[in-house]
Amino acid sequence: MGRFARSGAMVSVLVLTASLALTGCGDDQKKPAFVSGSQPASVSAAEGTASAEPSSQPAAAALQVSPADGAAGRPVSTEISAKIPGGGKVSKVVLTANGATVEGRLRRDGSSWVPSTALKYATRYTATVSGTGTDGQTHEGTSTFTTMAKPKSMIGSGLYMFDGKTYGVGMPVVAEFSPGIPKKDRAAVQKRMFVRTDPPQPGAWHWLYNGTQAYYRAPEYWKPGTTISVRLALAGIPLSNGRYGNVDRTATAKIGRAFEMKVDNASKKMSVYENGALIRTVPVSLGKKSTPSSSGTMVVMEKKESTVFDTRDEADPDNQYVTKIDFAQRITWGGEYIHAAPWSEGVQGRVNVSHGCVNVSMANGKWLFDRTLVGDPITVRGTPRKLVPGNGWTAWSMSWSEFVAGSALPVPKGGAGPAF
């Protein structure tokens, strides 16, 4: 088992429908006036008196916008929401600052409008919202609010996915937080973590117990060729511990062909599948009795063609060594790898002698290394040690029902669709 330091790849202003007095020429007592929601008054030529013609329609009630007009110190993660009296549907939001229009989109459920990027700190914004009420009329409201100054206390965050990269079918979306997100804040944070897949596939988030990581996956492995677009819209989101989200993180990546590795401790063999077909059977040596390999479904997290395992700080002298390793593929944070081990080639397929890694021959190590992608799944079964949640990207080492139970928000049966 090798050990390495972990790196962090990581709208209420009312519409002005109140009466507006107008100053006209002539007798002040015979001023024409606009009354709320009506047409201008007409003047009788014979009598010179003003008679207001009633409006053909009543005035539309004001649409109530949030943040309220005059609100100050709003987080830069603020979303624009609105309520139409009597009910209805918001159809348009225009948000501006310093003469520029901010791009954004309405959530599919109509609950709010989300800016496409975080708002700027200490900036004045004007939101104009329109919608159609159940009365069939158009309602509109405007609000001007300001955002807060940049806070001093922020969380650290990371996203283990990068633009333009291609990953294996088991690659979860991995969000990381330091310190962890308090349990009471996870629903609000999760609501700001957006994932879209093409072709569409439902999914869900799952939080580790300490809130340091959250995984997003579908009920089954991603379909080969899928495009995944992610936005962790965390900049400025307030947390109960007095901290704020530090930045927005985004990535758009691809999923490659289906490639799976399945290791059975009973047979000491790895079966390798590509697009569902068995393409190779590889003899392995797993962890010996004192340092067993973990059973569960893991994914390739990083690859190093050549590296050095240095375990001299291990408490057990028998587990202390410095060894050059070829074709190393990390599968846990704890130091389990798939790697070439020429010293154990004679017992591979028969005896477990490793410190927890999946040992293969030099030839098979290179063959695997040349074909795998970060995110390719490997399932090990039959060892006495069970994979610990969070020891690697362990999103697939649980059933779908177990995975969904770790969401901070309700998940529809079969998984949730995109927010937009």
Helices and strands as residue ranges (DSSP letters): G 28-30, E 42-43, E 50-51, E 64-66, E 81-83, E 88-97, E 100-102, E 104-106, E 113-115, E 124-133, E 138-146, E 156-159, E 166-167, E 173-178, G 183-185, H 186-190, E 193-198, E 204-207, E 213-217, E 227-233, E 248-255, E 259-264, E 269-274, E 277-283, E 294-299, E 302-310, G 317-319, E 322-330, E 337-340, G 342-344, E 358-360, H 362-371, E 377-381, E 385-386, H 400-404
